[in-house]
């Protein structure tokens, strides 16, 4: 996870949280601060958020997650369609090659000349 941005007025020591929790909660509820960073041994340990802010973050997260899942399922469908098309094309080309191999025709020009010439038949006959 990347670094979070916070200002000095959002940072509170754990001791200060215990002593001034009402003050910190009021600041969060009144939107004076966006979040409260609780420091433990001088390092960020906990973040407090207004519940409405948390709900907004979670709604955005769920929408993004759903969008990513939909996109990945679309990609999977496209890939499976491509694979089945390739299989069909491969099967069709294999069938064509087999038909060509099994067909009985010759490119010999002499045999074509030897065929007997018949007059054209009328359509009505």
PAMARSE-676736 format. One record per residue (C-alpha): residue number from 0; residue in one letter; x, y, z. Coordinates in steps of 0.25 Angstrom, whole numbers, plus 5000, padded with zeros to 4 digits. Each point is the difference from the previous one (the first is absolute). Layout:
// residues N
+------+------+------+-------+------+
! resi ! resn ! east ! north !   up !
+------+------+------+-------+------+
!  NUM !    A !    X !     Y !    Z !
...
+------+------+------+-------+------+
//
This chain:
// residues 125
+------+------+------+-------+------+
! resi ! resn ! east ! north !   up !
+------+------+------+-------+------+
!    0 !    X ! 5000 !  5000 ! 5000 !
!    1 !    X ! 5005 !  5014 ! 4997 !
!    2 !    X ! 5003 !  5011 ! 5009 !
!    3 !    X ! 4988 !  5007 ! 5006 !
!    4 !    X ! 4999 !  5015 ! 5001 !
!    5 !    X ! 4997 !  5006 ! 5013 !
!    6 !    X ! 5002 !  5014 ! 5007 !
!    7 !    X ! 5006 !  5003 ! 5013 !
!    8 !    X ! 4986 !  5004 ! 5006 !
!    9 !    X ! 4995 !  4986 ! 4996 !
!   10 !    X ! 5011 !  4993 ! 5009 !
!   11 !    X ! 4997 !  4996 ! 5014 !
!   12 !    X ! 5008 !  4992 ! 5010 !
!   13 !    X ! 4993 !  4988 ! 5006 !
!   14 !    X ! 5001 !  5007 ! 5013 !
!   15 !    X ! 4993 !  5012 ! 4995 !
!   16 !    X ! 4989 !  4991 ! 4994 !
!   17 !    X ! 4998 !  4994 ! 5014 !
!   18 !    X ! 4999 !  5014 ! 5006 !
!   19 !    X ! 4993 !  5008 ! 4989 !
!   20 !    X ! 4992 !  4989 ! 4993 !
!   21 !    X ! 4987 !  5009 ! 5000 !
!   22 !    X ! 5008 !  5012 ! 4994 !
!   23 !    X ! 5005 !  4991 ! 4989 !
!   24 !    X ! 4987 !  4993 ! 4997 !
!   25 !    X ! 4993 !  5014 ! 4999 !
!   26 !    X ! 5011 !  5005 ! 4990 !
!   27 !    X ! 4997 !  4988 ! 4992 !
!   28 !    X ! 4985 !  5001 ! 5000 !
!   29 !    X ! 5000 !  5015 ! 4997 !
!   30 !    X ! 5010 !  4998 ! 4988 !
!   31 !    X ! 5010 !  5009 ! 5007 !
!   32 !    X ! 5010 !  4988 ! 4996 !
!   33 !    X ! 4998 !  4989 ! 4990 !
!   34 !    X ! 5007 !  4989 ! 5008 !
!   35 !    X ! 5007 !  4999 ! 5013 !
!   36 !    X ! 5014 !  4993 ! 5000 !
!   37 !    X ! 5003 !  4994 ! 5013 !
!   38 !    X ! 5015 !  4998 ! 5003 !
!   39 !    X ! 5006 !  4989 ! 5008 !
!   40 !    X ! 5014 !  5002 ! 5004 !
!   41 !    X ! 5001 !  5012 ! 4990 !
!   42 !    X ! 4995 !  4991 ! 4988 !
!   43 !    X ! 4986 !  5000 ! 4994 !
!   44 !    X ! 4993 !  4988 ! 5005 !
!   45 !    X ! 4985 !  5003 ! 4998 !
!   46 !    X ! 4991 !  5008 ! 4992 !
!   47 !    X ! 4987 !  5005 ! 5005 !
!   48 !    X ! 4989 !  5004 ! 4989 !
!   49 !    X ! 4986 !  5006 ! 5001 !
!   50 !    X ! 4991 !  4988 ! 4997 !
!   51 !    X ! 4994 !  5008 ! 4988 !
!   52 !    X ! 5014 !  5001 ! 4994 !
!   53 !    X ! 5003 !  4985 ! 5002 !
!   54 !    X ! 4986 !  4997 ! 4993 !
!   55 !    X ! 5004 !  5008 ! 4988 !
!   56 !    X ! 5014 !  4994 ! 4999 !
!   57 !    X ! 4994 !  4986 ! 5001 !
!   58 !    X ! 4989 !  5003 ! 4990 !
!   59 !    X ! 5011 !  5005 ! 4990 !
!   60 !    X ! 5008 !  4988 ! 5003 !
!   61 !    X ! 4989 !  4990 ! 4997 !
!   62 !    X ! 4996 !  5007 ! 4987 !
!   63 !    X ! 5015 !  5000 ! 4996 !
!   64 !    X ! 5001 !  4985 ! 5004 !
!   65 !    X ! 4987 !  4997 ! 4992 !
!   66 !    X ! 5005 !  5007 ! 4988 !
!   67 !    X ! 5013 !  4993 ! 5000 !
!   68 !    X ! 4993 !  4986 ! 5001 !
!   69 !    X ! 4991 !  5004 ! 4989 !
!   70 !    X ! 5011 !  5004 ! 4991 !
!   71 !    X ! 5008 !  4987 ! 5003 !
!   72 !    X ! 4988 !  4991 ! 4998 !
!   73 !    X ! 4998 !  5007 ! 4986 !
!   74 !    X ! 5015 !  4998 ! 4997 !
!   75 !    X ! 4998 !  4985 ! 5004 !
!   76 !    X ! 4988 !  4999 ! 4991 !
!   77 !    X ! 5007 !  5007 ! 4988 !
!   78 !    X ! 5012 !  4990 ! 5002 !
!   79 !    X ! 4991 !  4988 ! 5001 !
!   80 !    X ! 4993 !  5004 ! 4987 !
!   81 !    X ! 5013 !  5002 ! 4993 !
!   82 !    X ! 5005 !  4987 ! 5005 !
!   83 !    X ! 4987 !  4993 ! 4995 !
!   84 !    X ! 5001 !  5008 ! 4987 !
!   85 !    X ! 5015 !  4995 ! 4998 !
!   86 !    X ! 4996 !  4986 ! 5003 !
!   87 !    X ! 4988 !  5001 ! 4990 !
!   88 !    X ! 5009 !  5006 ! 4989 !
!   89 !    X ! 5011 !  4989 ! 5003 !
!   90 !    X ! 4989 !  4989 ! 4999 !
!   91 !    X ! 4995 !  5006 ! 4987 !
!   92 !    X ! 5013 !  5001 ! 4994 !
!   93 !    X ! 5004 !  4986 ! 5004 !
!   94 !    X ! 4987 !  4995 ! 4994 !
!   95 !    X ! 5003 !  5008 ! 4987 !
!   96 !    X ! 5014 !  4994 ! 4999 !
!   97 !    X ! 4994 !  4986 ! 5002 !
!   98 !    X ! 4989 !  5002 ! 4989 !
!   99 !    X ! 5011 !  5005 ! 4991 !
!  100 !    X ! 5009 !  4988 ! 5003 !
!  101 !    X ! 4988 !  4990 ! 4998 !
!  102 !    X ! 4995 !  5007 ! 4987 !
!  103 !    X ! 5003 !  4993 ! 4987 !
!  104 !    X ! 5004 !  5010 ! 4989 !
!  105 !    X ! 5012 !  5002 ! 4992 !
!  106 !    X ! 5008 !  5012 ! 4994 !
!  107 !    X ! 5004 !  4991 ! 4988 !
!  108 !    X ! 4997 !  5008 ! 4988 !
!  109 !    X ! 5000 !  4988 ! 4991 !
!  110 !    X ! 4989 !  4993 ! 5008 !
!  111 !    X ! 4992 !  5013 ! 4998 !
!  112 !    X ! 5001 !  4999 ! 4985 !
!  113 !    X ! 4996 !  4986 ! 5000 !
!  114 !    X ! 4987 !  5002 ! 5006 !
!  115 !    X ! 4989 !  4998 ! 4990 !
!  116 !    X ! 4993 !  5013 ! 4995 !
!  117 !    X ! 4985 !  4999 ! 5001 !
!  118 !    X ! 4991 !  5010 ! 4994 !
!  119 !    X ! 4993 !  5010 ! 5009 !
!  120 !    X ! 4986 !  4996 ! 5005 !
!  121 !    X ! 4988 !  5009 ! 4999 !
!  122 !    X ! 4994 !  5004 ! 5013 !
!  123 !    X ! 4987 !  4994 ! 4997 !
!  124 !    X ! 5005 !  4986 ! 4996 !
+------+------+------+-------+------+
//
